[in-house]
């Protein structure tokens, strides 16, 4: 695959689609999260809501012992509610890369504090070690200067025909591959197609993998702004 100016112009289109893939102007989703480690396995049932890329709300429904745990993001601020101790905890920026509920996903993955369009410099590149397919474009994303982003680089493989992702790779500041996100099982929810399965595989923690499965999703729907409030965090279900 060559590096053509026409494709370079399309890079913005592809990364913008990534930013909006699971959100749009607004979104609602029902998700199953499966967490696997060499020592244990667990599964969470989650409902989520979003309004653009500035407001997000997640609530765990199952298992029973974690029912009601919720996460709220407004702008660059984030809170968790722990019903067992009836306490709302603000998450400091230093903990955005910490694990969310013991999974391989971080707090930042779920609230998507940073976007490709606003916070990364990106370009289409030729990866000789990857499959050469005229329908796949590879995009290198480097954090813009001054952004407090932990990743040194993110690589995207995207289908040109659909602008949907095939995989995403995350590298640390020294260029070491830290984890890989694989997108599978494209399904249509309403009038929008998305990969309904996301596998996140750690390269630094052998045997660790977290899988997200979308069982339902709705996009560009009316959502009460009161959903994204600390009062809603405490709502009993």
VOMAR-48883 format. One line per field, with one value per residue: residue number from 1; z, x, y of N, C-alpha, C in turn. Coordinates in Angstrom, 1 decimal. Each point is the difference from the previous one (the first is absolute). Layout:
N
i = c(NUM_...) .
n.z = c(Z_...) .
n.x = c(X_...) .
n.y = c(Y_...) .
ca.z = c(Z_...) .
ca.x = c(X_...) .
ca.y = c(Y_...) .
c.z = c(Z_...) .
c.x = c(X_...) .
c.y = c(Y_...) .
This chain:
237
i = c(1_2_3_4_5_6_7_8_9_10_11_12_13_14_15_16_17_18_19_20_21_22_23_24_25_26_27_28_29_30_31_32_33_34_35_36_37_38_39_40_41_42_43_44_45_46_47_48_49_50_51_52_53_54_55_56_57_58_59_60_61_62_63_64_65_66_67_68_69_70_71_72_73_74_75_76_77_78_79_80_81_82_83_84_85_86_87_88_89_90_91_92_93_94_95_96_97_98_99_100_101_102_103_104_105_106_107_108_109_110_111_112_113_114_115_116_117_118_119_120_121_122_123_124_125_126_127_128_129_130_131_132_133_134_135_136_137_138_139_140_141_142_143_144_145_146_147_148_149_150_151_152_153_154_155_156_157_158_159_160_161_162_163_164_165_166_167_168_169_170_171_172_173_174_175_176_177_178_179_180_181_182_183_184_185_186_187_188_189_190_191_192_193_194_195_196_197_198_199_200_201_202_203_204_205_206_207_208_209_210_211_212_213_214_215_216_217_218_219_220_221_222_223_224_225_226_227_228_229_230_231_232_233_234_235_236_237) .
n.z = c(0.0_-1.0_0.2_-0.3_-0.7_-0.9_0.3_-0.1_-1.0_-0.2_0.4_-0.2_-1.2_-0.2_0.4_-0.8_-0.9_0.3_0.0_-1.1_-0.2_1.3_-0.6_-1.1_-0.3_0.1_1.2_-0.2_0.9_-0.3_1.0_-0.5_1.2_-0.7_1.2_-0.6_1.0_0.2_1.0_-0.8_0.0_-0.6_0.2_-0.7_0.5_-1.0_0.5_-1.1_0.3_-1.1_0.2_-1.3_0.1_0.6_-0.2_1.1_0.0_1.0_-0.1_1.0_-0.7_-0.5_1.0_0.8_0.3_-1.4_0.2_-0.9_-0.2_0.0_-1.3_0.4_-1.2_0.5_-1.3_0.8_0.6_1.0_0.2_1.1_-0.1_1.3_-0.4_0.1_-0.3_-1.0_-0.9_-0.3_-0.8_0.1_-1.3_0.6_-0.8_1.1_0.2_-1.1_0.2_1.1_0.4_-0.9_1.3_0.0_-1.0_-1.3_0.1_-0.4_1.0_-0.5_-0.2_1.2_0.5_-0.7_0.9_-0.8_-1.1_-1.0_-0.3_1.3_0.3_-1.3_-0.4_-1.2_-0.5_-1.3_0.4_-0.5_0.4_-0.2_1.4_-0.4_0.1_-1.3_0.3_-1.2_0.8_0.4_0.9_0.1_1.2_0.0_1.3_0.1_1.3_0.0_-0.3_1.2_-0.7_1.2_-1.1_0.6_-1.1_-0.4_-0.3_-0.8_-0.4_-1.1_-0.1_-1.1_-0.1_-1.2_-0.3_1.3_0.0_0.1_1.3_-0.2_0.2_1.2_-0.1_1.2_-0.1_0.8_0.8_0.2_-0.5_1.3_-0.7_0.5_-1.0_-0.3_-0.7_0.0_-1.1_0.5_-0.8_-1.2_0.7_-0.5_0.7_-0.3_-0.3_1.0_-0.8_0.9_0.3_0.2_-0.4_1.2_-0.5_1.2_-0.7_1.2_-0.4_1.1_0.0_0.0_-0.9_-0.1_0.1_-0.6_0.0_-0.9_0.4_-1.1_0.9_0.3_-0.9_0.4_-1.1_0.3_1.3_0.5_0.8_1.2_0.0_0.7_-1.1_-0.5_1.1_1.0_-0.2_-1.3_0.4_0.9_-1.2_0.7_-0.4) .
n.x = c(0.8_-0.2_0.8_-1.3_0.1_-0.7_0.8_1.0_-0.8_-0.1_1.3_-0.3_-0.5_1.0_0.8_-0.6_0.0_1.3_0.2_-0.7_0.9_0.2_0.0_0.4_-1.1_-0.6_0.1_-0.5_0.6_-0.2_0.8_0.6_0.6_0.8_0.4_1.2_0.5_1.3_-0.5_-0.7_-1.3_-0.5_-1.3_-0.1_-1.2_0.1_-0.6_0.0_0.3_-0.1_0.5_0.2_1.1_-1.0_-1.0_0.3_-0.8_0.6_-0.8_0.6_-0.5_1.0_0.5_-0.8_1.2_-0.1_-1.2_-0.2_1.2_0.3_0.2_0.4_-0.1_0.4_0.2_0.9_-1.2_0.3_-1.1_0.2_-1.1_0.3_-1.0_0.9_0.8_-0.9_1.0_0.0_0.8_0.6_0.2_1.1_0.5_0.6_-1.3_0.0_1.2_-0.7_0.0_-0.9_-0.4_1.3_-0.5_0.2_-1.3_0.4_0.1_1.2_0.2_-0.5_0.7_1.0_0.9_0.7_0.0_-0.1_-1.2_-0.3_0.4_-0.1_1.3_-0.6_0.5_-0.2_0.3_1.1_-0.7_1.3_0.0_-0.9_-1.2_0.5_-0.9_-0.5_-0.7_1.3_-0.3_1.3_-0.3_1.1_-0.3_0.6_0.0_-0.9_1.0_0.3_-0.4_-0.6_0.4_-0.3_-0.8_1.1_-0.8_-0.9_-0.2_-0.6_-0.7_-0.3_-1.2_0.6_-0.5_0.3_1.3_-0.2_0.4_1.2_1.0_0.5_1.2_0.4_0.8_1.0_0.6_0.3_-1.3_-0.2_-0.5_-1.0_-0.9_-0.9_-0.8_-0.8_-0.4_-1.2_-0.6_0.1_-0.7_-1.3_0.2_-1.3_0.5_0.6_1.1_0.3_1.3_-0.7_1.2_0.5_1.1_0.3_1.1_0.4_1.1_-0.3_-1.3_0.8_-0.9_0.2_-1.3_-0.4_-1.2_-0.4_-1.3_-0.3_-0.9_0.2_-0.4_-0.2_-0.1_0.5_-0.1_-1.2_0.9_-0.7_0.4_-1.2_0.1_0.6_-0.4_0.6_-1.2_0.2_1.2_-0.8_-0.6_-1.0_0.5) .
n.y = c(-1.2_0.9_1.1_0.1_1.1_-0.7_-1.0_0.8_0.5_-1.3_0.2_1.2_-0.4_-0.7_0.9_0.9_-1.0_-0.2_1.3_-0.2_-1.0_0.2_1.2_0.5_0.6_-1.2_-0.8_-1.2_-0.8_-1.2_-0.2_-1.0_0.0_-0.7_-0.3_-0.2_-0.7_-0.3_0.9_0.8_-0.2_1.1_0.2_1.1_0.3_0.8_1.1_0.7_1.3_0.7_1.2_-0.1_0.7_0.7_-0.8_-0.7_-1.1_-0.7_-1.1_-0.7_-1.0_-0.7_-0.8_-0.7_-0.6_0.3_-0.4_1.0_-0.7_1.3_0.4_1.3_0.4_1.1_0.2_0.6_0.0_-0.8_-0.7_-0.7_-0.7_-0.2_-0.7_-0.9_1.0_0.1_-0.1_1.3_-0.6_1.1_-0.2_0.0_1.0_-0.1_-0.2_0.9_-0.3_0.1_-1.3_-0.2_-0.1_0.1_0.7_-0.4_0.5_1.2_0.8_0.3_-1.4_-0.1_1.0_-0.6_0.3_-0.7_0.8_-0.8_0.6_0.1_-1.2_-0.4_-0.1_-0.1_-1.1_-0.2_-1.2_-0.4_-1.0_-0.2_0.0_0.9_-0.6_-0.2_0.9_0.1_-0.8_-0.2_1.0_0.3_0.4_0.8_-0.1_1.2_-0.1_1.0_0.9_-0.3_-1.1_-0.1_-0.5_-1.1_-0.2_-0.7_-1.0_0.3_-1.3_0.4_-1.0_0.7_-0.6_0.2_-1.1_-0.3_0.3_-1.3_-0.1_-0.5_0.9_0.1_0.5_-0.3_1.1_-0.4_0.9_-1.2_0.0_-0.4_-1.1_0.6_0.3_-0.9_0.9_-1.1_0.5_-0.5_-0.8_0.6_0.9_0.0_1.2_-0.1_1.2_-0.6_-0.2_-1.0_-0.1_-1.1_-0.4_0.4_-0.5_0.1_-0.1_-0.3_0.7_0.7_-0.4_-1.0_-0.3_1.3_0.0_1.1_-0.6_1.0_-0.4_0.7_-0.1_1.3_0.8_1.2_0.6_1.2_-0.2_0.3_0.7_-0.2_1.3_-0.3_-0.8_1.1_-0.5_0.6_0.7_-0.2_0.4_0.7_0.1_-0.5_-1.2) .
ca.z = c(0.0_0.0_0.8_-1.0_0.6_0.2_1.2_1.1_0.3_0.6_1.4_0.9_0.0_0.7_1.5_0.5_0.1_1.3_1.2_0.1_-0.3_1.0_0.7_-0.8_0.8_1.2_-0.2_1.1_-0.3_0.9_-0.3_0.9_0.1_0.5_0.4_0.2_0.4_0.3_1.3_0.2_-1.0_0.5_-1.0_0.4_-0.9_0.1_-0.9_-0.2_-0.8_-0.3_-0.7_-0.7_0.6_1.2_1.1_0.0_1.2_0.0_1.2_0.1_0.4_0.5_0.9_1.1_1.0_-0.5_-0.6_0.4_-0.1_-1.1_-0.4_-0.7_-0.6_-0.6_-0.5_0.4_1.4_0.1_1.4_0.2_1.2_0.6_0.8_1.3_1.0_-0.3_-0.1_-1.4_0.0_-1.2_-0.5_-0.4_-1.3_0.2_0.0_-1.2_-0.7_0.9_-0.5_0.3_0.5_-0.1_-1.4_-0.7_-0.4_1.0_0.2_-1.2_-1.1_0.1_-0.1_-1.2_0.3_-1.1_-1.3_-1.1_-0.8_0.7_0.9_-0.6_-1.4_-0.7_-1.4_-0.6_-0.2_-0.6_1.0_-0.8_0.7_0.1_-1.2_-1.0_-0.4_-0.6_0.8_1.4_0.1_1.3_0.4_1.2_0.8_1.0_0.9_-0.2_1.1_1.1_0.4_1.0_-0.5_0.4_-1.1_-0.9_-1.4_-0.3_-1.4_-0.4_-1.3_-0.3_-1.3_-0.8_-0.6_1.0_1.0_1.3_0.4_0.0_1.3_0.5_0.8_1.0_0.3_1.1_-0.4_-0.5_-1.2_0.3_-0.1_1.3_-0.1_-1.3_0.0_-1.3_-0.2_-0.7_-0.1_-0.4_0.0_-0.2_1.1_-0.6_-1.3_0.2_0.2_0.9_0.5_1.2_0.9_0.1_0.9_0.5_0.4_0.6_-0.4_1.2_1.0_-0.8_0.3_0.3_-1.1_0.4_-1.2_0.1_-1.0_-0.1_-0.2_-0.5_-0.1_-0.7_-0.3_-0.3_0.7_1.0_1.3_1.0_0.5_1.4_0.1_0.3_1.2_1.2_0.7_-0.7_0.4_1.2_-0.3_0.3_-1.1) .
ca.x = c(-0.8_0.8_-0.5_-0.5_-0.6_-1.4_-0.2_0.4_-1.1_-1.0_0.3_-0.9_-1.3_0.1_0.2_-1.3_-1.0_0.4_-0.5_-1.5_-0.5_-0.9_-0.6_-0.8_-0.4_-0.4_-0.1_-0.4_0.4_0.0_1.3_0.6_1.5_0.6_1.4_0.7_1.4_0.4_-0.5_-1.4_-0.9_-1.2_-0.8_-0.8_-1.0_0.2_-0.7_0.8_-0.6_1.0_-0.4_1.2_1.2_0.3_-0.8_-0.2_-0.5_-0.1_-0.5_0.0_-1.3_0.3_-0.6_-0.7_0.8_0.5_-1.2_-0.1_1.2_-0.2_1.1_-0.5_1.1_-0.4_1.3_1.2_-0.2_-0.5_-0.4_-0.5_-0.9_0.1_-1.2_0.2_0.4_-0.8_0.9_0.4_1.4_0.5_1.2_1.0_0.7_1.1_-0.5_-0.7_0.6_-0.1_-1.0_-1.5_-0.6_0.9_0.1_1.2_-0.4_0.3_-1.1_0.0_-0.7_-1.5_-0.5_0.6_0.3_0.8_-0.4_1.0_0.0_0.5_1.1_1.0_0.4_-0.2_0.3_-0.1_1.4_0.2_0.5_0.5_-0.2_-1.4_-0.7_-0.2_-1.4_-0.4_-1.2_0.4_0.9_0.7_0.1_0.8_-0.5_0.9_-0.5_0.5_0.8_-0.7_-1.1_0.4_-0.4_1.0_0.4_1.0_-0.5_-1.1_-0.1_-1.3_-0.3_-1.4_-0.5_-0.3_-1.4_-1.0_0.6_0.0_1.3_0.4_0.7_0.7_1.1_0.4_1.4_0.4_0.9_1.2_-0.3_-0.3_-1.4_-0.5_-1.2_-0.6_-1.4_-0.4_-1.4_-0.6_-1.4_-0.7_-1.5_-0.7_-0.9_-0.7_0.5_1.4_0.7_1.2_0.5_-0.8_0.9_1.3_0.9_1.2_1.0_1.2_1.3_0.9_-0.6_-0.3_-1.2_-1.1_-0.8_-1.4_-0.8_-1.2_-1.0_-1.2_-1.3_-1.0_0.5_-0.8_0.8_-0.7_-1.3_-0.2_0.4_-0.1_1.3_0.1_0.7_1.4_0.0_0.4_-1.2_-0.4_0.9_-0.5_-1.3_-0.1_-0.6) .
ca.y = c(1.2_1.2_1.1_0.9_1.2_-0.1_-0.8_0.9_0.9_-0.8_-0.4_0.7_-0.7_-1.3_0.1_0.6_-1.1_-0.7_0.8_0.0_-1.4_-0.6_1.2_0.9_1.2_-0.6_-1.4_-0.8_-1.3_-1.1_-0.6_-1.1_0.1_-1.3_0.3_-1.3_0.0_-1.4_-0.5_0.1_0.6_0.6_0.7_1.1_0.5_1.5_0.9_1.2_1.1_1.0_1.2_0.4_-0.6_0.7_-0.6_-1.5_-0.6_-1.5_-0.6_-1.4_-0.6_-1.3_-0.8_0.7_0.7_1.2_0.7_1.3_0.8_0.8_0.9_1.2_0.9_1.3_0.7_-0.8_-0.5_-1.4_-0.5_-1.3_-0.2_-1.3_-0.1_-0.7_1.0_1.2_1.0_0.5_0.3_0.7_-0.7_1.0_-0.3_-0.9_-1.3_-0.2_-1.2_-1.1_-1.0_0.2_-1.2_-1.1_-0.4_0.6_1.3_1.0_1.0_0.8_-0.7_0.1_1.4_0.6_1.4_0.5_-0.4_0.0_1.3_1.2_-0.3_-0.8_0.2_-1.3_-0.1_-1.3_-0.6_-1.4_-1.0_-1.1_-1.3_-0.4_-0.6_1.0_-0.1_1.3_0.5_0.4_1.1_0.1_1.4_0.3_1.1_0.5_1.0_1.4_0.5_0.7_-0.8_-1.0_-1.4_-1.0_-0.7_0.6_-0.1_-1.0_-0.3_-0.4_-0.7_0.3_-0.3_1.2_-0.1_0.3_0.9_-0.7_-0.5_-1.4_-0.1_1.1_-0.4_1.1_-0.1_0.9_1.0_-0.6_-0.7_-1.4_-0.3_-0.2_-0.7_0.0_-0.1_-0.6_0.2_-1.2_-0.3_1.2_-0.2_1.2_0.4_1.1_0.3_0.1_-1.3_0.1_-1.3_-0.3_-0.7_0.6_-0.8_0.8_-1.0_0.6_-0.6_0.1_-0.9_-1.2_-0.7_1.0_0.5_0.5_0.1_0.7_-0.4_0.8_-0.7_0.9_1.4_1.0_1.2_1.3_-0.1_1.0_-0.5_1.0_0.5_-0.3_-1.3_0.3_0.8_-0.8_-0.5_-1.2_-1.0_-0.7_-0.6_-1.4_-0.8) .
c.z = c(0.0_0.8_-1.0_0.7_0.3_1.3_1.2_0.3_0.7_1.5_1.0_0.1_0.8_1.6_0.6_0.2_1.2_1.2_0.2_0.0_1.0_0.7_-0.9_0.8_1.4_-0.2_1.3_-0.3_1.2_-0.3_1.0_-0.1_0.6_0.3_0.3_0.4_0.2_1.2_0.2_-1.3_0.6_-1.2_0.6_-1.0_0.2_-0.9_-0.1_-0.8_-0.3_-0.8_-0.6_0.6_1.3_1.2_-0.2_1.3_-0.2_1.3_-0.1_0.5_0.6_0.0_1.2_1.0_-0.5_-0.7_0.6_0.0_-1.3_-0.2_-0.8_-0.5_-0.6_-0.3_0.4_1.4_0.0_1.4_-0.1_1.2_0.4_1.0_1.3_1.1_-0.2_-0.1_-1.5_0.1_-1.3_-0.4_-0.5_-1.3_0.1_-0.1_-1.2_-0.7_0.9_-0.5_0.5_0.4_-0.2_-1.4_-0.6_-0.5_1.1_0.2_-1.3_-1.2_0.1_-0.1_-1.2_0.2_-1.2_-1.3_-1.0_-0.7_0.8_0.7_-0.6_-1.4_-0.6_-1.5_-0.4_-0.3_-0.7_1.0_-0.8_0.7_0.1_-1.4_-1.0_-0.7_-0.5_0.7_1.4_-0.1_1.4_0.4_1.3_0.7_1.1_0.8_-0.4_1.2_1.1_0.5_1.0_-0.3_0.2_-1.2_-0.9_-1.4_0.0_-1.5_-0.2_-1.3_-0.3_-1.4_-0.8_-0.4_1.0_1.1_1.4_0.3_-0.1_1.4_0.4_0.9_0.8_0.3_1.1_-0.6_-0.6_-1.3_0.2_-0.1_1.4_0.0_-1.4_0.1_-1.3_-0.1_-0.9_-0.1_-0.2_0.0_-0.1_1.1_-0.5_-1.4_0.0_0.2_0.9_0.2_1.3_1.1_-0.1_1.0_0.3_0.6_0.5_-0.5_1.2_1.1_-0.7_0.5_0.4_-1.3_0.5_-1.3_0.3_-1.1_0.1_-0.3_-0.6_-0.1_-0.8_-0.1_-0.4_0.5_1.0_1.3_0.9_0.5_1.5_0.2_0.4_1.2_1.2_0.8_-0.6_0.4_1.2_-0.2_0.3_-1.1_0.6) .
c.x = c(0.9_-0.6_-0.4_-0.6_-1.5_-0.3_0.4_-1.1_-1.1_0.3_-0.9_-1.3_0.0_0.1_-1.3_-1.0_0.3_-0.5_-1.5_-0.6_-1.0_-0.8_-1.0_-0.4_-0.4_-0.1_-0.5_0.4_-0.1_1.2_0.3_1.5_0.5_1.5_0.6_1.4_0.4_-0.6_-1.5_-0.7_-1.2_-0.7_-0.9_-1.0_-0.2_-1.0_0.8_-0.8_1.1_-0.7_1.2_1.2_0.4_-0.8_-0.2_-0.5_-0.1_-0.5_0.0_-1.3_0.3_1.6_-0.6_0.9_0.6_-1.1_0.0_1.2_-0.1_1.2_-0.6_1.2_-0.7_1.2_1.2_-0.1_-0.7_-0.3_-0.4_-0.9_0.0_-1.2_0.2_0.4_-0.7_0.9_0.4_1.5_0.5_1.3_1.0_0.6_1.1_-0.5_-0.8_0.5_-0.1_-1.1_-1.4_-0.5_0.8_0.2_1.3_-0.3_0.3_-1.2_-0.1_-0.7_-1.5_-0.5_0.5_0.3_0.7_-0.6_1.1_0.1_0.6_1.3_1.2_0.3_0.0_0.3_-0.2_1.4_-0.1_0.7_0.4_-0.3_-1.5_-0.5_-0.2_-1.4_-0.4_-1.1_0.3_1.0_0.6_0.2_0.8_-0.4_1.0_-0.6_0.6_0.8_-0.8_-1.2_0.5_-0.5_1.1_0.6_1.0_-0.6_-1.2_-0.1_-1.4_0.0_-1.5_-0.4_-0.4_-1.5_-1.1_0.4_-0.1_1.3_0.1_0.7_0.6_1.1_0.5_1.5_0.4_1.0_1.3_-0.2_-0.4_-1.5_-0.5_-1.3_-0.6_-1.5_-0.5_-1.6_-0.6_-1.5_-0.8_-1.5_-0.6_-1.0_-0.7_0.5_1.6_0.7_1.2_0.5_-0.7_0.9_1.4_0.9_1.2_1.0_1.3_1.2_0.9_-0.5_-0.4_-1.3_-1.1_-0.7_-1.4_-0.8_-1.3_-0.9_-1.2_-1.2_-1.1_0.7_-0.9_0.8_-0.9_-1.4_-0.1_0.4_-0.1_1.3_0.2_0.7_1.4_0.2_0.5_-1.2_-0.4_1.0_-0.5_-1.3_0.1_-0.7_-0.4) .
c.y = c(1.2_1.1_1.1_1.3_-0.1_-0.8_0.9_0.9_-0.8_-0.3_0.7_-0.6_-1.3_0.2_0.7_-1.1_-0.8_0.7_-0.1_-1.4_-0.5_1.1_0.7_1.3_-0.4_-1.5_-0.7_-1.4_-1.0_-0.9_-1.2_0.2_-1.3_0.3_-1.4_0.3_-1.4_-0.6_0.0_0.6_0.6_0.7_1.1_0.4_1.5_0.7_1.3_1.0_1.0_1.2_0.6_-0.7_0.7_-0.5_-1.5_-0.4_-1.5_-0.5_-1.5_-0.6_-1.4_-0.2_0.7_0.8_1.3_0.8_1.4_0.9_0.8_1.0_1.1_0.8_1.3_0.8_-0.8_-0.4_-1.3_-0.3_-1.5_-0.1_-1.4_-0.2_-0.7_0.9_1.3_1.2_0.3_0.4_0.7_-0.7_1.1_-0.3_-1.1_-1.5_-0.4_-1.3_-1.3_-0.9_0.4_-1.4_-1.3_-0.5_0.6_1.3_1.0_1.0_0.9_-0.6_0.2_1.4_0.7_1.5_0.6_-0.5_0.0_1.3_1.1_-0.2_-0.7_0.6_-1.4_0.1_-1.5_-0.5_-1.3_-0.9_-1.3_-1.3_-0.4_-0.4_1.1_-0.3_1.4_0.6_0.4_1.2_0.0_1.4_0.0_1.2_0.3_1.1_1.4_0.4_0.7_-0.8_-1.0_-1.4_-1.0_-0.7_0.8_0.0_-1.0_-0.2_-0.6_-0.8_0.1_-0.4_1.2_0.0_0.4_1.0_-0.6_-0.6_-1.5_-0.3_1.4_-0.4_1.3_-0.3_1.0_1.0_-0.5_-0.8_-1.5_-0.2_-0.4_-0.8_0.1_-0.2_-0.5_0.2_-1.1_0.1_1.3_-0.3_1.4_0.2_1.2_0.3_0.1_-1.3_0.3_-1.4_-0.3_-0.7_0.7_-0.9_0.9_-1.0_0.7_-0.8_0.0_-0.9_-1.3_-0.7_0.9_0.4_0.4_0.2_0.7_-0.4_0.9_-0.8_0.9_1.4_0.9_1.3_1.2_-0.1_1.1_-0.6_1.2_0.4_-0.3_-1.4_0.2_0.9_-0.8_-0.5_-1.3_-1.2_-0.8_-0.7_-1.5_-0.7_-1.4) .
